[in-house]
């Protein structure tokens, strides 16, 4: 019996000499825009009573989650970052709306627990803290919106072709900050779950944890690769000594074609690191700024 969520990852055993972790939203599926613009953000505005500054709240949340270096971050730190940007936006503050102060949520984020609804629900029930309870209500509303709204979005072109070839020589897992239930549903809907030996969502820890527990010490040098569309994916790779192939936001199809036509073979022939990887990362990092456009 597995004693903790990490047991599922620790028990993973290699079947091939190479390992590839792949993010899901915005990387495999073109789902970032619809999830954030139609599911996350409307529920932020409704649940946190930001209707009077909805255009500012929308702009701040879109910047954090889609168009900045925070793209792809777990939903809870993304929420606190959105509030932080709003407090620092003079035009928004002049409307007289009180931006939520969430120190107990930040303390929970910093506590080191897996940042998912199960751990949040446990903390909210244990403490009775109103901020944690409201955050849970918001997060559960987001999940309901996604389940109702997001369907029929296929993987990007060249993803399936890449997996058909890659799966013959590499172990593949899904590495994501999305809830596991949604990942399972989306990967099964499009018949790609068969490629993933493990589908790891937010309940199993951070992306850094996913890579460490499944691949750490189990593969040779330059034999572990992370594919993602966000700086957090790059950070998770670097923290584990893994290589990184970026799926560039706004250029996802070209990125997957490049992986299919050249990146995959460079990785499998261990010619990926060095100048080739550095050029990919330099191109990727130019696409996601730290400073919002209204400053």
C-alpha positions, 0 to 999 in steps of 0.5 A: 500500500502506498503511504502517501501520494508520492508513493505513486511516483516513487514506485515508477520503474524505468522501462526505457533508457530515456525519460520525458516529462510533458506538461499538459495545458498549453503544451499538449492542448491549446487549452490555456486561453479557454480555461483561464478566460472562460473558467478561472477569471470569471470565477475570480471576479465573482467569488472575490467580488471584483465586479467593479474592477473586472477589466483590471482583474481580467487583465492582471489574471491574464498577464499572470497566467498567460502572458508573463514569466508566471505562465503555468504556475499553480492556480493558488500562487497565481491567484495571490500574484493577481491580487498583488498586481491589482494592489499595485495598479493605481487605476484599479485602486482608484475605484475604491474596491478592496483587493482581498488580503490573503495572508493565511492562503500565502502561509498555506502555499508556503507550508510545503503541502501539495497545492491541490484541493484535497490539501486545501480542504483539509486545511480549511476544515481544520482551521475554519479560516474564511480565506481558505474556505473561500479559496476552496469554493473558488477552486471548486467552482473553477473545476466545475466550469472546466468540466462543463466548458472544456471539451473537444480540444485535440492535442497540437499537431505533431504531438501524437506523431512525436509520441508514436516515435518517442514512446518506443525509446523513452518512458513518458509521464504527464507533469502538470499543475492541473488537477489529476481528474481533469488530466485523466479526463482530457488525456483519455478523451483524445486517446493519448493516455496510453502514452503516459506511464503516469499522469501526475497532477497537482495533488501529487506535488509540484512539477519539480517533485514529479520529476525528482520522484519518478526520474531521479537517479534512475536514468543516465546523463542527458537522458531526462527531458522536460517539455513545457510551455512555461518558465516553471517547466524550465525551473523544474527541469533545471532543479532536477538536472534535466534537459528542456524543450520549450513549446513556445506560447503562440508558436505551439504548432511550430514547436511541436513540428521542430521537436518531431523533426529535429529535437527528438532525434537530438535528444535520443542521440544525446546531442541535445544539450549545449548550444542547441538547447541554449538557443531554444531557451533563449528564444523561449524566454523572450516571449514571457516578460516580467513587467506588465504592460500597464507599468 
